[in-house]
Amino acid sequence: MNSDQQKRAALLIATMASFTGPFMISSINIALPVIEKEFQLNAILLSWIVNSFLLSTAVFLVPAGRMADLYGRKLLFKWGIILFSISTLLCGLSNNIIQLILFRTLQGMSGAMIMTTGVAILISVFPANERGRVLGINVAAVYTGLSMGPFAGGLLTQHLGWRSVFYTTVPLSLLIVYFTVYRLKGEWADAKGEKFDLTGTLIYAMALIALVYGASVLPSILGVILILTGILLLWIFARWELSHKFPVFEVKLFKGNRVFAFSNLAALINYSATFAITFLLSLYLQNILGLSPQNAGFVLVSQPVIMAIFSPYAGRLSDRVEPRIIASLGMAITAIGLILFIFTNSETSLTYIVMALVLLGFGFALFSSPNMNTIMSSVEKRFYGIASGSAATMRLLGQMMSMAIATLLFALFLGKEPINTSNIPAFITSIKWAFGIFSVLCITGIYFSMARGELHNSKS
């Protein structure tokens, strides 16, 4: 297989995989109110259908990135997509909430193997001067998945039930398995021969579990204790990794590479400020404005459609213009969109909501692919797997933090009661507070995005 064929195969497989995961996430968000009614769940337990996937993905992203560098990126990707296909089918077959959360956890584990290797394979195949373009295409695939998710999820949930959302994802996953096995040739294992840090992996996993579960049970004393324990474990993890000959995560990249560190921090803040939007608006549109799952999907699709359209252009532009300028502008536009949502109430028009979503989509498109280009281009080749895993981890940690904020606000304003006509004012108050907090986070993120330093000058 020649170089151009290898490039096309890698781009096709990574693009399909980048579409599948976000499609799964956004389509199931639309189905949450229906699952809530079928299993008689409160808002906090309902959030664990999302959180279980995010937590298991975040726990396995860093070790999966390291294993990809050690044993081969194609190998990890192949087994990841196989396990994803199986776990997705099992999610659709779930008979109760315990089974669904369990299989969503397995789905998240396999998703981590896909996320951390897909981008790393692209970076391994394409030269530096083409990365912005292919990463823009990759990010566009993510947003196309996010775009089609609400639309397809709404249609499927309304006409075939929520289980069909999982069933329809399985054939696409199996198609990716076929292309990976028969079309993607070669293997990439730039850290082959080094050892895997199991101790560091376990400390990292315990830290994340303590932080996320602790956030879900706030404001209880147990929640506070778990969060403090998680922070302590992260400090122990960082110290361990700095002293280990073959760390599972190269903490020195954060310590000695300002561009890499601040770009990751900007991603963490951006996702913390934006991920729970779909979750909150899905509940708002169906429970407050009375929209059907299908119509709610039509409304929510406006944000990722704009992302999918503009991400490739932003990625190409970041090959020529300093990425921090484009990304920081995107962060500022996103902050404006979030501020608009603070003023939502039970009588807010759909036109207003769509306009705010479009603004958010444009801001996020300008931020995401230039920021990813910066992260991946600021490290040496042997760290591609770790850098890809780091970027994905920041995304997942941000998504979990965003959900934790929403869950905490539900606990404070709604308690453990399902959303109903008697607590609509409390629900609206909780989402106003959420968008207020998200706006402050995003404004803070502009500083780190601008202060990261210049990528093009550092490479020249």
C-alpha beads as a LAMMPS data file, in Angstrom:
LAMMPS data file: protein, C-alpha beads

460 atoms
459 bonds

1 atom types
1 bond types

-500.0 500.0 xlo xhi
-500.0 500.0 ylo yhi
-500.0 500.0 zlo zhi

Masses

1 110.0

Atoms # bond

1 1 1 0.000 0.000 0.000
2 1 1 1.468 3.366 -1.042
3 1 1 1.542 6.507 1.095
4 1 1 -1.587 8.089 -0.430
5 1 1 -3.618 4.880 0.002
6 1 1 -2.460 4.643 3.612
7 1 1 -3.504 8.233 4.213
8 1 1 -6.947 7.674 2.680
9 1 1 -7.506 4.488 4.683
10 1 1 -6.437 6.129 7.959
11 1 1 -8.589 9.202 7.333
12 1 1 -11.657 7.098 6.392
13 1 1 -11.415 4.867 9.477
14 1 1 -10.636 7.668 11.929
15 1 1 -13.436 9.797 10.470
16 1 1 -16.013 7.001 10.732
17 1 1 -14.954 6.296 14.318
18 1 1 -15.057 10.000 15.196
19 1 1 -18.620 10.106 13.885
20 1 1 -19.852 7.008 15.719
21 1 1 -19.022 7.935 19.333
22 1 1 -20.533 11.451 19.282
23 1 1 -23.569 10.116 17.390
24 1 1 -24.103 7.628 20.211
25 1 1 -23.726 10.300 22.907
26 1 1 -25.986 12.921 21.344
27 1 1 -28.682 10.497 20.170
28 1 1 -29.063 8.893 23.594
29 1 1 -29.380 12.345 25.194
30 1 1 -32.642 12.831 23.302
31 1 1 -33.909 9.472 24.585
32 1 1 -33.209 10.270 28.272
33 1 1 -36.682 11.643 29.123
34 1 1 -38.263 8.469 27.662
35 1 1 -35.843 6.225 29.606
36 1 1 -36.614 8.320 32.708
37 1 1 -40.318 7.517 32.417
38 1 1 -39.863 3.815 31.551
39 1 1 -37.555 3.084 34.496
40 1 1 -39.118 5.697 36.851
41 1 1 -35.840 7.533 37.472
42 1 1 -35.040 10.827 39.184
43 1 1 -32.839 13.410 37.433
44 1 1 -29.714 12.451 39.397
45 1 1 -29.903 8.711 38.629
46 1 1 -30.799 9.550 35.029
47 1 1 -27.556 11.513 34.702
48 1 1 -25.590 8.299 35.390
49 1 1 -26.614 6.949 31.988
50 1 1 -24.339 9.713 30.685
51 1 1 -21.840 9.775 33.562
52 1 1 -21.091 6.023 33.521
53 1 1 -19.978 6.281 29.887
54 1 1 -17.913 9.421 30.489
55 1 1 -16.263 8.132 33.669
56 1 1 -15.172 4.781 32.255
57 1 1 -13.914 6.490 29.094
58 1 1 -11.875 8.994 31.119
59 1 1 -10.425 6.267 33.377
60 1 1 -9.198 4.202 30.416
61 1 1 -8.093 6.994 28.053
62 1 1 -4.654 7.577 29.566
63 1 1 -3.657 3.879 29.930
64 1 1 -5.102 3.140 26.479
65 1 1 -2.965 5.898 24.967
66 1 1 0.143 4.476 26.626
67 1 1 -0.705 0.907 25.560
68 1 1 -1.199 2.142 21.993
69 1 1 2.324 3.611 21.993
70 1 1 3.706 0.361 23.471
71 1 1 1.837 -2.353 21.569
72 1 1 0.464 -0.631 18.478
73 1 1 -2.185 1.973 17.727
74 1 1 -3.960 -0.149 15.134
75 1 1 -4.129 -3.116 17.554
76 1 1 -5.774 -1.042 20.298
77 1 1 -8.111 0.634 17.813
78 1 1 -9.233 -2.710 16.340
79 1 1 -10.082 -4.285 19.694
80 1 1 -11.681 -1.070 20.862
81 1 1 -14.154 -0.967 17.973
82 1 1 -14.937 -4.693 18.377
83 1 1 -15.755 -4.232 22.087
84 1 1 -17.719 -1.079 21.290
85 1 1 -19.936 -3.041 18.879
86 1 1 -20.648 -5.731 21.500
87 1 1 -21.333 -3.316 24.376
88 1 1 -23.612 -1.146 22.217
89 1 1 -25.755 -4.178 21.395
90 1 1 -25.909 -5.113 25.110
91 1 1 -27.053 -1.578 25.994
92 1 1 -30.033 -2.014 23.696
93 1 1 -30.858 -5.367 25.311
94 1 1 -30.805 -3.956 28.887
95 1 1 -33.883 -4.761 30.996
96 1 1 -33.238 -2.352 33.877
97 1 1 -31.198 0.715 34.804
98 1 1 -28.432 -1.335 36.486
99 1 1 -27.789 -3.321 33.312
100 1 1 -27.887 -0.184 31.175
101 1 1 -25.355 1.644 33.362
102 1 1 -23.119 -1.455 33.477
103 1 1 -23.071 -1.863 29.696
104 1 1 -22.627 1.906 29.218
105 1 1 -19.518 1.548 31.394
106 1 1 -18.201 -1.187 29.091
107 1 1 -19.084 0.980 26.109
108 1 1 -17.050 3.828 27.618
109 1 1 -14.012 1.564 28.142
110 1 1 -14.028 0.527 24.488
111 1 1 -14.710 4.122 23.446
112 1 1 -11.493 5.162 25.209
113 1 1 -9.490 2.702 23.106
114 1 1 -10.980 4.226 19.944
115 1 1 -10.671 7.899 20.909
116 1 1 -7.057 7.797 22.003
117 1 1 -5.829 5.861 18.956
118 1 1 -7.869 7.348 16.085
119 1 1 -6.269 10.802 16.167
120 1 1 -2.833 9.326 16.981
121 1 1 -3.034 7.162 13.812
122 1 1 -3.863 10.253 11.734
123 1 1 -0.920 12.165 13.173
124 1 1 1.347 9.160 12.534
125 1 1 0.358 9.006 8.854
126 1 1 0.057 12.689 7.855
127 1 1 2.972 15.181 7.839
128 1 1 2.910 18.341 9.969
129 1 1 1.817 20.660 7.131
130 1 1 -1.349 18.586 6.495
131 1 1 -2.446 17.988 10.093
132 1 1 -4.657 21.035 10.484
133 1 1 -6.658 19.972 7.415
134 1 1 -7.149 16.328 8.433
135 1 1 -7.860 17.222 12.060
136 1 1 -10.434 19.702 10.789
137 1 1 -12.080 16.874 8.819
138 1 1 -11.875 14.651 11.899
139 1 1 -13.502 17.292 14.108
140 1 1 -16.148 17.856 11.424
141 1 1 -16.957 14.129 11.639
142 1 1 -17.389 14.512 15.396
143 1 1 -19.829 17.355 14.879
144 1 1 -21.630 15.563 12.057
145 1 1 -22.219 12.737 14.541
146 1 1 -23.418 15.264 17.087
147 1 1 -25.616 16.837 14.395
148 1 1 -27.285 13.655 13.237
149 1 1 -27.594 12.273 16.781
150 1 1 -30.442 14.489 18.020
151 1 1 -32.294 14.229 14.693
152 1 1 -31.914 10.454 14.299
153 1 1 -32.262 9.835 18.038
154 1 1 -35.504 11.779 18.157
155 1 1 -36.965 9.923 15.176
156 1 1 -35.872 6.509 16.433
157 1 1 -37.013 7.102 20.008
158 1 1 -40.420 8.396 18.973
159 1 1 -41.202 5.701 16.399
160 1 1 -39.137 2.636 17.400
161 1 1 -38.287 3.216 21.068
162 1 1 -35.041 4.215 22.804
163 1 1 -33.416 0.790 22.352
164 1 1 -33.322 1.328 18.577
165 1 1 -30.785 4.145 19.140
166 1 1 -28.257 1.503 20.238
167 1 1 -29.247 -1.107 17.662
168 1 1 -28.732 1.247 14.690
169 1 1 -25.174 2.063 15.809
170 1 1 -24.025 -1.580 15.728
171 1 1 -23.871 -2.023 11.892
172 1 1 -21.740 1.129 11.521
173 1 1 -19.350 -0.121 14.205
174 1 1 -19.010 -3.474 12.435
175 1 1 -18.265 -1.655 9.163
176 1 1 -15.374 0.153 10.889
177 1 1 -14.107 -3.239 12.126
178 1 1 -14.032 -4.478 8.511
179 1 1 -12.117 -1.457 7.175
180 1 1 -9.642 -1.574 10.080
181 1 1 -8.811 -5.251 9.573
182 1 1 -8.690 -5.298 5.775
183 1 1 -7.809 -1.741 4.659
184 1 1 -5.554 -0.216 7.327
185 1 1 -2.067 -1.672 6.831
186 1 1 0.926 -1.234 9.115
187 1 1 1.306 -0.639 12.824
188 1 1 2.554 2.256 14.949
189 1 1 4.248 1.565 18.276
190 1 1 6.850 4.294 18.796
191 1 1 7.449 3.366 22.470
192 1 1 7.786 -0.386 21.849
193 1 1 9.973 -2.178 24.401
194 1 1 9.178 0.159 27.287
195 1 1 7.204 -1.024 30.346
196 1 1 3.588 -0.315 31.300
197 1 1 3.026 1.547 34.578
198 1 1 0.234 -0.442 36.264
199 1 1 0.600 1.271 39.670
200 1 1 0.208 4.734 38.165
201 1 1 -2.810 3.544 36.172
202 1 1 -4.567 2.275 39.315
203 1 1 -3.880 5.491 41.270
204 1 1 -5.225 7.537 38.355
205 1 1 -8.371 5.393 38.067
206 1 1 -9.130 5.654 41.803
207 1 1 -8.626 9.435 41.685
208 1 1 -11.125 9.911 38.842
209 1 1 -13.715 7.572 40.370
210 1 1 -13.490 9.403 43.712
211 1 1 -13.829 12.811 42.037
212 1 1 -16.754 11.939 39.781
213 1 1 -18.751 9.892 42.278
214 1 1 -18.025 12.510 44.947
215 1 1 -19.403 15.262 42.711
216 1 1 -22.548 13.197 42.077
217 1 1 -23.407 12.952 45.803
218 1 1 -22.713 16.577 46.714
219 1 1 -23.539 18.503 48.856
220 1 1 -23.255 15.577 51.318
221 1 1 -20.212 15.117 53.595
222 1 1 -19.373 11.915 51.703
223 1 1 -19.173 13.916 48.479
224 1 1 -16.751 16.420 49.993
225 1 1 -14.554 13.632 51.436
226 1 1 -14.450 11.788 48.103
227 1 1 -13.539 14.927 46.151
228 1 1 -10.725 15.775 48.583
229 1 1 -9.540 12.161 48.337
230 1 1 -9.588 12.383 44.540
231 1 1 -7.520 15.586 44.574
232 1 1 -4.985 13.975 46.927
233 1 1 -4.750 10.899 44.694
234 1 1 -4.157 13.093 41.623
235 1 1 -1.280 14.785 43.464
236 1 1 0.153 11.357 44.379
237 1 1 -0.288 10.265 40.743
238 1 1 1.629 13.302 39.457
239 1 1 4.480 12.706 41.913
240 1 1 4.628 9.013 41.002
241 1 1 4.673 9.692 37.272
242 1 1 7.472 12.266 37.581
243 1 1 9.690 9.704 39.312
244 1 1 8.818 6.694 37.119
245 1 1 11.134 5.683 34.263
246 1 1 8.242 4.679 31.987
247 1 1 5.196 6.691 33.153
248 1 1 1.717 5.876 31.895
249 1 1 1.275 9.610 31.444
250 1 1 4.152 12.001 30.707
251 1 1 3.450 14.662 33.354
252 1 1 6.647 16.441 32.222
253 1 1 4.770 17.467 29.077
254 1 1 2.608 19.695 31.282
255 1 1 5.547 20.854 33.376
256 1 1 7.920 21.872 30.597
257 1 1 5.675 22.557 27.585
258 1 1 3.531 25.678 28.088
259 1 1 1.818 25.392 24.694
260 1 1 0.781 21.795 25.416
261 1 1 -0.266 22.484 29.029
262 1 1 -2.364 25.597 28.353
263 1 1 -3.975 24.087 25.241
264 1 1 -5.111 21.093 27.319
265 1 1 -6.351 23.391 30.084
266 1 1 -8.280 25.480 27.562
267 1 1 -9.933 22.292 26.251
268 1 1 -10.831 21.202 29.793
269 1 1 -12.486 24.554 30.536
270 1 1 -14.295 24.705 27.198
271 1 1 -15.861 21.262 27.561
272 1 1 -16.712 21.963 31.223
273 1 1 -18.678 24.964 30.032
274 1 1 -20.492 23.362 27.107
275 1 1 -21.110 19.608 27.356
276 1 1 -24.174 19.609 29.644
277 1 1 -26.008 21.996 27.296
278 1 1 -27.584 19.156 25.284
279 1 1 -28.513 17.253 28.457
280 1 1 -30.181 20.324 30.015
281 1 1 -31.909 21.489 26.850
282 1 1 -33.204 18.003 26.055
283 1 1 -34.991 17.976 29.423
284 1 1 -36.066 21.607 29.021
285 1 1 -37.506 21.246 25.517
286 1 1 -39.456 18.065 26.299
287 1 1 -40.514 18.669 29.914
288 1 1 -41.035 22.459 29.900
289 1 1 -41.902 23.394 26.305
290 1 1 -43.665 20.069 25.662
291 1 1 -41.808 19.136 22.464
292 1 1 -41.723 15.542 21.224
293 1 1 -38.337 13.745 21.086
294 1 1 -38.339 14.217 17.318
295 1 1 -38.978 17.981 17.472
296 1 1 -36.511 18.438 20.335
297 1 1 -33.930 16.759 18.096
298 1 1 -34.696 19.201 15.287
299 1 1 -33.993 22.133 17.621
300 1 1 -30.795 20.730 19.143
301 1 1 -29.326 19.782 15.759
302 1 1 -28.719 23.474 14.962
303 1 1 -25.574 23.674 17.128
304 1 1 -23.559 20.685 15.807
305 1 1 -24.569 21.402 12.183
306 1 1 -22.774 24.749 12.431
307 1 1 -19.816 22.977 14.070
308 1 1 -19.610 20.440 11.238
309 1 1 -19.720 23.159 8.563
310 1 1 -17.034 25.446 9.982
311 1 1 -14.596 23.026 11.694
312 1 1 -12.701 22.020 8.504
313 1 1 -12.194 25.700 7.611
314 1 1 -10.962 26.477 11.121
315 1 1 -8.566 23.521 10.962
316 1 1 -7.100 24.597 7.603
317 1 1 -6.816 28.179 8.808
318 1 1 -4.808 27.012 11.838
319 1 1 -2.119 25.650 9.472
320 1 1 -1.457 29.260 8.363
321 1 1 -2.659 31.542 11.183
322 1 1 -1.547 31.175 14.803
323 1 1 -4.068 28.659 16.291
324 1 1 -4.388 30.440 19.658
325 1 1 -5.908 33.502 17.931
326 1 1 -8.612 31.451 16.192
327 1 1 -9.295 29.281 19.266
328 1 1 -9.531 32.267 21.625
329 1 1 -12.004 34.015 19.320
330 1 1 -14.058 30.814 19.320
331 1 1 -14.003 30.674 23.122
332 1 1 -15.234 34.288 23.323
333 1 1 -18.119 33.632 20.912
334 1 1 -19.050 30.523 22.917
335 1 1 -19.185 32.621 26.097
336 1 1 -21.647 35.024 24.454
337 1 1 -23.891 32.098 23.442
338 1 1 -23.859 30.755 26.998
339 1 1 -24.759 34.144 28.445
340 1 1 -27.847 34.240 26.199
341 1 1 -29.119 31.002 27.782
342 1 1 -29.120 32.566 31.259
343 1 1 -32.302 34.411 30.240
344 1 1 -34.322 31.313 29.279
345 1 1 -37.660 30.683 31.013
346 1 1 -40.870 28.722 30.451
347 1 1 -41.926 31.134 27.671
348 1 1 -38.656 31.452 25.736
349 1 1 -39.193 31.171 21.981
350 1 1 -37.638 28.405 19.921
351 1 1 -36.167 31.058 17.600
352 1 1 -34.181 32.505 20.508
353 1 1 -32.923 29.052 21.526
354 1 1 -31.862 28.168 17.970
355 1 1 -30.032 31.504 17.554
356 1 1 -28.100 30.908 20.780
357 1 1 -27.261 27.332 19.698
358 1 1 -26.003 28.552 16.314
359 1 1 -23.728 31.054 18.055
360 1 1 -22.412 28.300 20.340
361 1 1 -21.801 26.024 17.372
362 1 1 -19.804 28.658 15.502
363 1 1 -17.700 29.474 18.577
364 1 1 -16.949 25.830 19.299
365 1 1 -16.001 25.151 15.664
366 1 1 -13.435 27.968 15.783
367 1 1 -12.016 26.637 19.055
368 1 1 -11.851 22.864 18.700
369 1 1 -9.776 21.867 15.648
370 1 1 -7.143 24.665 16.033
371 1 1 -6.790 23.682 19.691
372 1 1 -6.348 19.995 18.823
373 1 1 -3.846 20.914 16.103
374 1 1 -1.848 22.835 18.732
375 1 1 -1.869 19.949 21.232
376 1 1 -0.741 17.290 18.751
377 1 1 1.861 19.488 17.018
378 1 1 3.525 20.611 20.261
379 1 1 4.947 17.174 21.204
380 1 1 7.486 14.696 19.810
381 1 1 6.379 11.748 17.670
382 1 1 6.871 9.175 20.451
383 1 1 4.306 11.036 22.582
384 1 1 1.493 11.090 19.979
385 1 1 -0.500 8.386 21.767
386 1 1 -0.123 10.093 25.145
387 1 1 -0.907 13.524 23.664
388 1 1 -4.016 12.183 21.921
389 1 1 -5.059 10.448 25.139
390 1 1 -4.389 13.653 27.083
391 1 1 -6.550 15.739 24.761
392 1 1 -9.346 13.175 24.925
393 1 1 -8.973 12.996 28.721
394 1 1 -9.342 16.774 29.025
395 1 1 -12.453 16.524 26.901
396 1 1 -13.912 13.739 29.038
397 1 1 -12.951 15.380 32.344
398 1 1 -14.548 18.586 31.112
399 1 1 -17.686 16.718 30.062
400 1 1 -17.878 15.032 33.473
401 1 1 -17.313 18.337 35.264
402 1 1 -20.088 19.880 33.184
403 1 1 -22.451 17.036 34.102
404 1 1 -21.351 17.234 37.757
405 1 1 -22.309 20.925 37.856
406 1 1 -25.727 20.138 36.355
407 1 1 -26.253 17.187 38.726
408 1 1 -25.259 19.231 41.775
409 1 1 -27.680 21.994 40.826
410 1 1 -30.465 19.437 40.365
411 1 1 -29.690 18.057 43.827
412 1 1 -29.817 21.550 45.347
413 1 1 -32.979 22.783 43.610
414 1 1 -34.942 19.585 42.816
415 1 1 -33.688 17.053 45.361
416 1 1 -34.457 13.492 44.223
417 1 1 -37.837 14.328 42.693
418 1 1 -38.563 13.685 38.998
419 1 1 -39.212 16.800 36.924
420 1 1 -42.962 17.556 37.010
421 1 1 -45.393 20.465 36.923
422 1 1 -44.912 21.241 40.624
423 1 1 -41.171 21.858 40.396
424 1 1 -40.874 23.548 36.977
425 1 1 -39.792 26.889 38.558
426 1 1 -37.043 25.070 40.501
427 1 1 -35.888 23.286 37.330
428 1 1 -35.697 26.564 35.379
429 1 1 -33.749 28.166 38.248
430 1 1 -31.270 25.276 38.190
431 1 1 -30.574 25.627 34.454
432 1 1 -30.192 29.424 34.786
433 1 1 -27.548 28.856 37.455
434 1 1 -25.883 26.226 35.260
435 1 1 -25.562 28.561 32.289
436 1 1 -24.307 31.337 34.579
437 1 1 -21.521 29.077 35.897
438 1 1 -20.713 27.845 32.384
439 1 1 -20.417 31.464 31.154
440 1 1 -17.906 32.333 33.877
441 1 1 -15.869 29.216 33.079
442 1 1 -15.739 30.046 29.382
443 1 1 -14.667 33.647 30.011
444 1 1 -11.875 32.322 32.246
445 1 1 -10.813 29.932 29.479
446 1 1 -10.135 32.818 27.083
447 1 1 -7.106 33.781 29.189
448 1 1 -5.502 30.325 29.030
449 1 1 -6.228 30.061 25.314
450 1 1 -4.468 33.368 24.611
451 1 1 -1.608 32.832 27.098
452 1 1 -0.495 29.434 25.749
453 1 1 2.200 30.896 23.462
454 1 1 2.701 30.625 19.717
455 1 1 2.852 27.249 17.981
456 1 1 4.160 28.287 14.555
457 1 1 7.030 30.315 15.934
458 1 1 7.995 27.508 18.318
459 1 1 8.182 25.041 15.412
460 1 1 10.126 27.334 13.086

Bonds

1 1 1 2
2 1 2 3
3 1 3 4
4 1 4 5
5 1 5 6
6 1 6 7
7 1 7 8
8 1 8 9
9 1 9 10
10 1 10 11
11 1 11 12
12 1 12 13
13 1 13 14
14 1 14 15
15 1 15 16
16 1 16 17
17 1 17 18
18 1 18 19
19 1 19 20
20 1 20 21
21 1 21 22
22 1 22 23
23 1 23 24
24 1 24 25
25 1 25 26
26 1 26 27
27 1 27 28
28 1 28 29
29 1 29 30
30 1 30 31
31 1 31 32
32 1 32 33
33 1 33 34
34 1 34 35
35 1 35 36
36 1 36 37
37 1 37 38
38 1 38 39
39 1 39 40
40 1 40 41
41 1 41 42
42 1 42 43
43 1 43 44
44 1 44 45
45 1 45 46
46 1 46 47
47 1 47 48
48 1 48 49
49 1 49 50
50 1 50 51
51 1 51 52
52 1 52 53
53 1 53 54
54 1 54 55
55 1 55 56
56 1 56 57
57 1 57 58
58 1 58 59
59 1 59 60
60 1 60 61
61 1 61 62
62 1 62 63
63 1 63 64
64 1 64 65
65 1 65 66
66 1 66 67
67 1 67 68
68 1 68 69
69 1 69 70
70 1 70 71
71 1 71 72
72 1 72 73
73 1 73 74
74 1 74 75
75 1 75 76
76 1 76 77
77 1 77 78
78 1 78 79
79 1 79 80
80 1 80 81
81 1 81 82
82 1 82 83
83 1 83 84
84 1 84 85
85 1 85 86
86 1 86 87
87 1 87 88
88 1 88 89
89 1 89 90
90 1 90 91
91 1 91 92
92 1 92 93
93 1 93 94
94 1 94 95
95 1 95 96
96 1 96 97
97 1 97 98
98 1 98 99
99 1 99 100
100 1 100 101
101 1 101 102
102 1 102 103
103 1 103 104
104 1 104 105
105 1 105 106
106 1 106 107
107 1 107 108
108 1 108 109
109 1 109 110
110 1 110 111
111 1 111 112
112 1 112 113
113 1 113 114
114 1 114 115
115 1 115 116
116 1 116 117
117 1 117 118
118 1 118 119
119 1 119 120
120 1 120 121
121 1 121 122
122 1 122 123
123 1 123 124
124 1 124 125
125 1 125 126
126 1 126 127
127 1 127 128
128 1 128 129
129 1 129 130
130 1 130 131
131 1 131 132
132 1 132 133
133 1 133 134
134 1 134 135
135 1 135 136
136 1 136 137
137 1 137 138
138 1 138 139
139 1 139 140
140 1 140 141
141 1 141 142
142 1 142 143
143 1 143 144
144 1 144 145
145 1 145 146
146 1 146 147
147 1 147 148
148 1 148 149
149 1 149 150
150 1 150 151
151 1 151 152
152 1 152 153
153 1 153 154
154 1 154 155
155 1 155 156
156 1 156 157
157 1 157 158
158 1 158 159
159 1 159 160
160 1 160 161
161 1 161 162
162 1 162 163
163 1 163 164
164 1 164 165
165 1 165 166
166 1 166 167
167 1 167 168
168 1 168 169
169 1 169 170
170 1 170 171
171 1 171 172
172 1 172 173
173 1 173 174
174 1 174 175
175 1 175 176
176 1 176 177
177 1 177 178
178 1 178 179
179 1 179 180
180 1 180 181
181 1 181 182
182 1 182 183
183 1 183 184
184 1 184 185
185 1 185 186
186 1 186 187
187 1 187 188
188 1 188 189
189 1 189 190
190 1 190 191
191 1 191 192
192 1 192 193
193 1 193 194
194 1 194 195
195 1 195 196
196 1 196 197
197 1 197 198
198 1 198 199
199 1 199 200
200 1 200 201
201 1 201 202
202 1 202 203
203 1 203 204
204 1 204 205
205 1 205 206
206 1 206 207
207 1 207 208
208 1 208 209
209 1 209 210
210 1 210 211
211 1 211 212
212 1 212 213
213 1 213 214
214 1 214 215
215 1 215 216
216 1 216 217
217 1 217 218
218 1 218 219
219 1 219 220
220 1 220 221
221 1 221 222
222 1 222 223
223 1 223 224
224 1 224 225
225 1 225 226
226 1 226 227
227 1 227 228
228 1 228 229
229 1 229 230
230 1 230 231
231 1 231 232
232 1 232 233
233 1 233 234
234 1 234 235
235 1 235 236
236 1 236 237
237 1 237 238
238 1 238 239
239 1 239 240
240 1 240 241
241 1 241 242
242 1 242 243
243 1 243 244
244 1 244 245
245 1 245 246
246 1 246 247
247 1 247 248
248 1 248 249
249 1 249 250
250 1 250 251
251 1 251 252
252 1 252 253
253 1 253 254
254 1 254 255
255 1 255 256
256 1 256 257
257 1 257 258
258 1 258 259
259 1 259 260
260 1 260 261
261 1 261 262
262 1 262 263
263 1 263 264
264 1 264 265
265 1 265 266
266 1 266 267
267 1 267 268
268 1 268 269
269 1 269 270
270 1 270 271
271 1 271 272
272 1 272 273
273 1 273 274
274 1 274 275
275 1 275 276
276 1 276 277
277 1 277 278
278 1 278 279
279 1 279 280
280 1 280 281
281 1 281 282
282 1 282 283
283 1 283 284
284 1 284 285
285 1 285 286
286 1 286 287
287 1 287 288
288 1 288 289
289 1 289 290
290 1 290 291
291 1 291 292
292 1 292 293
293 1 293 294
294 1 294 295
295 1 295 296
296 1 296 297
297 1 297 298
298 1 298 299
299 1 299 300
300 1 300 301
301 1 301 302
302 1 302 303
303 1 303 304
304 1 304 305
305 1 305 306
306 1 306 307
307 1 307 308
308 1 308 309
309 1 309 310
310 1 310 311
311 1 311 312
312 1 312 313
313 1 313 314
314 1 314 315
315 1 315 316
316 1 316 317
317 1 317 318
318 1 318 319
319 1 319 320
320 1 320 321
321 1 321 322
322 1 322 323
323 1 323 324
324 1 324 325
325 1 325 326
326 1 326 327
327 1 327 328
328 1 328 329
329 1 329 330
330 1 330 331
331 1 331 332
332 1 332 333
333 1 333 334
334 1 334 335
335 1 335 336
336 1 336 337
337 1 337 338
338 1 338 339
339 1 339 340
340 1 340 341
341 1 341 342
342 1 342 343
343 1 343 344
344 1 344 345
345 1 345 346
346 1 346 347
347 1 347 348
348 1 348 349
349 1 349 350
350 1 350 351
351 1 351 352
352 1 352 353
353 1 353 354
354 1 354 355
355 1 355 356
356 1 356 357
357 1 357 358
358 1 358 359
359 1 359 360
360 1 360 361
361 1 361 362
362 1 362 363
363 1 363 364
364 1 364 365
365 1 365 366
366 1 366 367
367 1 367 368
368 1 368 369
369 1 369 370
370 1 370 371
371 1 371 372
372 1 372 373
373 1 373 374
374 1 374 375
375 1 375 376
376 1 376 377
377 1 377 378
378 1 378 379
379 1 379 380
380 1 380 381
381 1 381 382
382 1 382 383
383 1 383 384
384 1 384 385
385 1 385 386
386 1 386 387
387 1 387 388
388 1 388 389
389 1 389 390
390 1 390 391
391 1 391 392
392 1 392 393
393 1 393 394
394 1 394 395
395 1 395 396
396 1 396 397
397 1 397 398
398 1 398 399
399 1 399 400
400 1 400 401
401 1 401 402
402 1 402 403
403 1 403 404
404 1 404 405
405 1 405 406
406 1 406 407
407 1 407 408
408 1 408 409
409 1 409 410
410 1 410 411
411 1 411 412
412 1 412 413
413 1 413 414
414 1 414 415
415 1 415 416
416 1 416 417
417 1 417 418
418 1 418 419
419 1 419 420
420 1 420 421
421 1 421 422
422 1 422 423
423 1 423 424
424 1 424 425
425 1 425 426
426 1 426 427
427 1 427 428
428 1 428 429
429 1 429 430
430 1 430 431
431 1 431 432
432 1 432 433
433 1 433 434
434 1 434 435
435 1 435 436
436 1 436 437
437 1 437 438
438 1 438 439
439 1 439 440
440 1 440 441
441 1 441 442
442 1 442 443
443 1 443 444
444 1 444 445
445 1 445 446
446 1 446 447
447 1 447 448
448 1 448 449
449 1 449 450
450 1 450 451
451 1 451 452
452 1 452 453
453 1 453 454
454 1 454 455
455 1 455 456
456 1 456 457
457 1 457 458
458 1 458 459
459 1 459 460
